[in-house]
């Protein structure tokens, strides 16, 4: 569900953000104070469009971020951590601090309450991500913790669950094998799609490309290429995708 209805005009949307946007993203130019290591970084609600995200970059300052097609918006605020709660004071909002429950789920996600008045969304889950952005990009390179947002075409894309069964360098194999990845796409109208692509096409089980909302996504490579005795760390893997309209 969207945090902000798509029917709102820009003025109304900005007003709604002030009232409802109780999230965090470190603002440029703020002092480089130490921040709790468990919270440091960018956190994304990757299931929604517009794309909502936050980042803790200092111990007191932040901003809420909202990406949609041809648009990016930010709201600055101050915050205080209170054990399992967080107090947020939005810049320019005279109503003062609001208090929210916050629960860390290991190192990769957390839940925060009360960020929206919309029914059924009182608690949201945010996942640690590296934000990548572009404008009609033709080639996208995704790591395991990356999320890409395209301002021209208004979609987000992530790659998950890579597998690599290609014949390793230095080995003699009866066939070349293939590598594959699972993708999560969120586009206009909050259309969500999960799909699998392979470097080798063998229909109907394996396919190299897919068409979503007028965009063709093709898996062209997964790097690095495997080799005999070669140890590849998950954080070193890159999924290369081309995009055509």
C-alpha positions as CSV (number, residue, x, y, z in Angstrom):
1,X,0.0,0.0,0.0
2,X,1.2,3.5,-0.8
3,X,2.2,5.8,2.0
4,X,0.7,8.8,0.1
5,X,-2.3,8.5,-2.3
6,X,-1.4,9.1,-5.9
7,X,-4.3,11.5,-6.4
8,X,-2.8,14.2,-4.1
9,X,-1.4,17.3,-5.9
10,X,2.1,18.4,-5.1
11,X,1.0,21.0,-2.5
12,X,-1.2,18.5,-0.7
13,X,1.4,15.8,-0.9
14,X,4.0,18.0,0.7
15,X,1.5,18.9,3.5
16,X,0.7,15.2,3.9
17,X,4.4,14.4,4.2
18,X,4.8,16.9,7.0
19,X,1.9,15.2,8.8
20,X,2.6,11.6,8.1
21,X,6.2,11.3,7.0
22,X,7.8,10.2,10.2
23,X,10.9,8.6,8.8
24,X,14.6,9.4,8.7
25,X,17.4,10.1,6.2
26,X,20.6,11.9,7.1
27,X,20.8,15.4,5.5
28,X,23.8,16.6,3.5
29,X,26.1,19.0,5.4
30,X,25.2,17.8,8.9
31,X,28.0,17.1,11.3
32,X,29.7,13.7,11.0
33,X,28.8,12.6,14.5
34,X,29.1,8.9,15.4
35,X,25.9,6.9,15.0
36,X,24.7,3.6,16.5
37,X,26.4,1.0,14.3
38,X,23.2,-1.1,14.3
39,X,21.3,1.8,12.6
40,X,23.9,3.4,10.4
41,X,23.0,3.2,6.7
42,X,20.1,3.5,4.3
43,X,16.8,1.8,4.9
44,X,14.1,1.3,2.3
45,X,10.5,0.3,2.2
46,X,11.0,-1.6,-1.0
47,X,7.5,-2.8,-1.4
48,X,6.0,0.6,-2.2
49,X,5.9,3.2,-5.0
50,X,6.6,6.1,-4.4
51,X,9.8,4.6,-2.9
52,X,10.1,5.6,0.7
53,X,13.5,5.4,2.5
54,X,15.5,6.7,5.5
55,X,19.1,6.8,6.7
56,X,20.8,7.4,10.0
57,X,23.9,9.4,9.4
58,X,24.3,11.3,12.7
59,X,23.1,10.9,16.2
60,X,20.6,13.7,16.0
61,X,19.7,14.7,12.4
62,X,17.9,13.0,9.5
63,X,15.5,13.4,6.7
64,X,12.7,11.4,5.1
65,X,13.0,10.6,1.4
66,X,10.3,9.9,-1.2
67,X,11.1,9.0,-4.8
68,X,8.5,8.8,-7.6
69,X,8.6,9.3,-11.3
70,X,10.5,12.5,-12.2
71,X,10.3,13.6,-8.5
72,X,12.3,13.4,-5.3
73,X,11.2,14.9,-2.0
74,X,12.9,15.2,1.4
75,X,11.8,16.2,4.9
76,X,14.4,17.1,7.5
77,X,14.0,16.4,11.2
78,X,15.8,15.7,14.5
79,X,15.5,12.5,16.4
80,X,16.3,10.9,19.8
81,X,16.6,7.2,20.5
82,X,14.8,6.0,23.6
83,X,15.6,2.3,24.2
84,X,13.0,0.6,22.0
85,X,11.4,3.9,20.8
86,X,12.4,6.8,18.7
87,X,11.3,10.5,19.1
88,X,11.0,12.4,15.9
89,X,10.7,16.2,15.5
90,X,10.0,17.3,12.0
91,X,11.7,20.6,10.9
92,X,9.1,23.3,10.5
93,X,6.3,21.4,12.2
94,X,5.1,23.2,15.4
95,X,3.3,20.2,16.8
96,X,6.6,18.9,18.3
97,X,7.9,15.4,18.8
98,X,6.1,12.2,18.1
99,X,7.1,8.9,19.7
100,X,7.3,5.6,17.7
101,X,8.1,2.0,18.6
102,X,11.2,0.7,16.7
103,X,12.3,-2.9,16.6
104,X,15.5,-4.1,15.0
105,X,15.3,-7.5,13.2
106,X,19.0,-8.4,13.3
107,X,21.2,-6.2,11.2
108,X,19.2,-6.1,8.0
109,X,15.7,-4.7,8.8
110,X,13.6,-2.9,11.4
111,X,10.0,-2.2,12.1
112,X,8.7,1.2,13.0
113,X,5.2,2.2,14.1
114,X,2.9,5.1,13.5
115,X,4.5,6.5,10.3
116,X,1.1,6.8,8.6
117,X,-2.5,7.3,9.4
118,X,-3.7,5.1,6.6
119,X,-5.6,2.0,7.7
120,X,-3.7,-1.2,8.1
121,X,-0.2,0.3,7.8
122,X,0.5,1.3,11.4
123,X,3.8,-0.7,11.3
124,X,6.2,-0.6,8.4
125,X,9.3,-2.8,7.7
126,X,12.4,-1.1,6.3
127,X,15.4,-3.1,5.0
128,X,19.1,-2.0,4.8
129,X,19.9,-1.1,1.2
130,X,22.3,0.7,-1.0
131,X,20.4,3.2,-3.2
132,X,21.2,3.4,-6.9
133,X,19.4,5.9,-9.1
134,X,19.3,6.7,-12.8
135,X,17.3,8.3,-15.7
136,X,16.3,5.7,-18.3
137,X,19.4,3.6,-17.7
138,X,20.2,1.0,-20.4
139,X,22.4,-1.1,-18.2
140,X,21.9,-1.8,-14.4
141,X,24.4,-3.5,-12.1
142,X,22.9,-4.8,-8.9
143,X,24.6,-6.2,-5.8
144,X,22.8,-8.3,-3.2
145,X,21.9,-5.2,-1.1
146,X,21.3,-2.8,-3.9
147,X,18.0,-1.2,-4.9
148,X,17.8,0.8,-8.2
149,X,15.2,3.5,-8.8
150,X,14.7,5.0,-12.3
151,X,13.3,8.6,-12.3
152,X,12.4,8.6,-16.0
153,X,10.4,5.4,-16.1
154,X,9.3,5.4,-12.4
155,X,10.2,1.9,-11.2
156,X,12.4,0.2,-8.6
157,X,14.4,-3.1,-9.2
158,X,16.2,-5.5,-6.9
159,X,18.1,-8.8,-7.5
160,X,17.9,-11.7,-5.1
161,X,18.8,-15.4,-4.8
162,X,21.5,-15.7,-7.4
163,X,22.6,-19.2,-8.4
164,X,25.6,-20.1,-10.6
165,X,25.9,-23.4,-12.4
166,X,28.1,-22.3,-15.3
167,X,31.1,-24.5,-16.2
168,X,34.0,-23.2,-14.1
169,X,37.1,-21.8,-15.8
170,X,39.7,-24.5,-16.1
171,X,37.1,-27.3,-16.1
172,X,35.9,-29.6,-18.9
173,X,32.1,-29.8,-18.9
174,X,29.5,-31.5,-21.1
175,X,27.6,-28.2,-21.4
176,X,28.1,-24.6,-20.5
177,X,25.6,-24.4,-17.7
178,X,23.9,-21.2,-16.6
179,X,23.6,-18.5,-13.9
180,X,20.2,-17.1,-12.8
181,X,18.7,-14.5,-10.4
182,X,15.4,-13.6,-8.9
183,X,14.2,-10.0,-9.3
184,X,11.7,-7.8,-7.5
185,X,10.1,-5.0,-9.6
186,X,7.7,-2.2,-8.4
187,X,6.3,0.1,-11.1
188,X,3.6,2.6,-11.9
189,X,0.3,1.9,-10.1
190,X,2.3,0.1,-7.4
191,X,2.5,-2.9,-9.7
192,X,4.7,-5.5,-8.1
193,X,6.3,-8.4,-10.0
194,X,8.8,-11.1,-8.9
195,X,10.5,-12.9,-11.8
196,X,13.5,-15.2,-12.6
197,X,16.0,-14.7,-15.4
198,X,18.8,-16.9,-16.7
199,X,22.0,-16.4,-18.8
200,X,20.8,-19.3,-20.9
201,X,17.4,-19.7,-22.5
202,X,15.7,-23.0,-22.4
203,X,11.9,-22.4,-22.6
204,X,9.7,-22.8,-20.6
205,X,11.9,-23.3,-17.6
206,X,14.7,-20.8,-18.4
207,X,14.3,-17.4,-20.0
208,X,16.8,-14.6,-20.5
209,X,14.3,-11.7,-20.6
210,X,10.9,-10.5,-19.5
211,X,8.5,-7.6,-20.5
212,X,6.9,-5.5,-17.7
213,X,5.1,-2.2,-18.3
214,X,6.7,-1.6,-21.7
215,X,10.2,-2.4,-20.5
216,X,12.2,-5.4,-21.5
217,X,14.7,-6.6,-18.8
218,X,17.4,-9.0,-20.0
219,X,19.9,-10.8,-17.8
220,X,23.3,-10.4,-19.6
221,X,25.8,-11.6,-17.0
222,X,26.5,-12.4,-13.4
223,X,30.0,-11.6,-12.2
224,X,32.5,-12.8,-11.2
225,X,32.6,-15.9,-13.4
226,X,33.2,-19.1,-11.4
227,X,36.6,-21.0,-11.5
228,X,37.9,-24.2,-10.1
229,X,38.7,-23.5,-6.4
230,X,37.6,-19.9,-6.7
231,X,35.9,-18.6,-3.6
232,X,33.2,-16.0,-4.4
233,X,31.7,-13.9,-1.5
234,X,28.0,-13.0,-1.8
235,X,28.9,-9.3,-1.5
236,X,31.1,-9.5,-4.5
237,X,28.4,-10.8,-6.9
238,X,27.0,-8.4,-9.4
239,X,23.9,-9.0,-11.6
240,X,24.0,-7.2,-14.9
241,X,20.7,-6.3,-16.6
242,X,19.9,-4.4,-19.8
243,X,16.7,-2.4,-20.2
244,X,15.0,-1.6,-23.5
245,X,11.7,0.2,-24.2
